[in-house]
């Protein structure tokens, strides 16, 4: 495992972005692909970035649409501690 990560290492960025993509970690994949686009803009990278960005937005929208749990009752803690 690497102790440090060189953000300018294009091969490492691409591989890490691909790994995040296969794990469906869209935000992390987008972050790496954006760094990669700054260093070496290319059409295949842009296509991957567009795909991952779409999935990221889709996941955020889905999460935002989930109902929030409601707190209906507060229960008192009646735990007795022995000395």
N, C-alpha and C positions, 0 to 999 in steps of 0.2 A: 504494500500500500504506500502511496506517496504521502510524504509529510507536507509538501507544498504543491500547489497546482499552478502551472504557468498558463495564464489566461490567453497568451498569444500562441500557444501550441495548437495549431488548427486541427491536427489529427486527433489529439486528445479531446479537444472540445467536441468534435464531430462524434467520436466514439461515446463520450459521456452523454451527449444529447440523444444519441440513438438508444443508449441504455435506459435513460429516463423515459424515452418514448415507448419502449417495449414494456416498461413498468407502469405506463399510463400516468407518469408524473409530469403532467403537461406544463405546469409553471416552470419547473426546473429545465425541461427541454427547451422551452421558449427562451429562457434566459441565456442558455448556452448558444442556441442558434442565433440569437440577436448579436451576441459577442462575435460569433463566427462571421456573420454578415458584415460587421464593421471591419473586420480584418481582411476578409476575402469574399466579397459579394459574388455569388454565382447562382444560376437559375435553379439547380437541384436543391441548394440550401434554402433558397426563397420558397420553393414548393414545400419543403419540410417545415419551414417556419410557419407558412400559411396554414398547413394542416394542423400543426400542434397548437397554434393560436386559436383556431376554430374549436378544437377539442377542449382547450382551456376555458374559453368563453362558454361553451356548452356545459361543462362541468360546473362552473360558477353559477350559471343561470339555474341549473337543476338544483344545486345546493340551496340557492336563495329561495326557490319555490317550495322547498320542504317545510312542512308545518313545524313550528317551534313547540317544544314541550311546554305544557302549561303546569304551573304549580297551583294545585288546588287546596292543599292543606299543609300546614306546618305542624310537625309533631315535636313535642317536647322531648328532650333527651333526659331520661330518668335513670341514667346509669349511676350506680352507687360505687364509689371508690373506697377501698379498704385502706386504712392507714397501717 
